[in-house]
Amino acid sequence: RRKRWAVDVLVNNAGVLAQGSFVDLTPESQQQIIDLNIRGLTAMLSAFLPDMVRRAARGSVGRVLNVASIAAFQPVPTLATYAASKAYVLSLTESLAEELKDSGVTVTALCPGITATHMLSAAKDANDKVGRIPGFLVGDVNEVARQGFDACMKGEVICVPGAINRAAMIAS
């Protein structure tokens, strides 16, 4: 007999970016961003949400945390495809949160700003200007994760960690 695993909390945190002028990036690079940030995230939701909703109808609770970005709120030159892919994540999250509002399953978009992760380290290696970002603008990965998880468990739809990021989102 095959054992089925039940997923109560899904953290959809895969993401890649390529920095540079859109016309200078290869079509393959653009497609990699779309494939992981959009197709991969959507595939995970398609794989796990139906069962979460079925189990929630029997009293279980489901939580989804989709990691978007502060870039989801405005166009970002030299990160055009990345920002657009994260806008997709935010829009899909808001749509699903509304669709599922009475189902017992909640969907949250975590929209961090610049955060001290491997992605930031790679961006610094690729672009000297990234290394000059003031430290107060770089979020602590553990704090960002904690705020995102807390928002997810409370069923909030959007979480933008950090006062500076929230101000930037509102200004956009």
C-alpha positions, 0 to 999 in steps of 0.5 A: 500500500502506497503511503500518501503524504498530506501537506498542511503548509506549502512554502513556494520559495523557488526563484531566480533572476538575471540582471541586465538590459532585457535586450542583452539577456539571452532568450534562454536566460529569460525562459529560465526565469519564467520556467522557475518563477512562474511555471514551477510555482504554479505547478507546485500549487496545482499539485498540492492545493486540491488536496489541501482544499479537500482536507480543509472541507473535513476540518483540516487547515491549509496554508500556502506561502508564495515568495514574491518580491517587493519588485512585484509592485513596480517595473524594475529596469535591468530586472524586467523579467524577474519583476514581471514574474514576481508580479505574476506570483503576487497577482496569482496569490491575491486571486487564490486568496479570494477564491479560497477565502471560505475553504479553510486554506489561505494563501499569502504572498511574501514580498521581501526587499533586498535580503541577505541570501545566496541570490544577493551574493550572486548579484554582487558577484555579477554587478559591482553596484549591488555591493554598494547597497547600504546595509540598512536596506538589506533585510536579515533572512531569518527575520524576513522568513519569520515575518513571512511565516507568521503572516502565512499562519495568520492567513494574511494575504500580503506580507511586506517585511520592513518599514522601508519596503512597506514605504516603497510599496506604498509609494509605488 
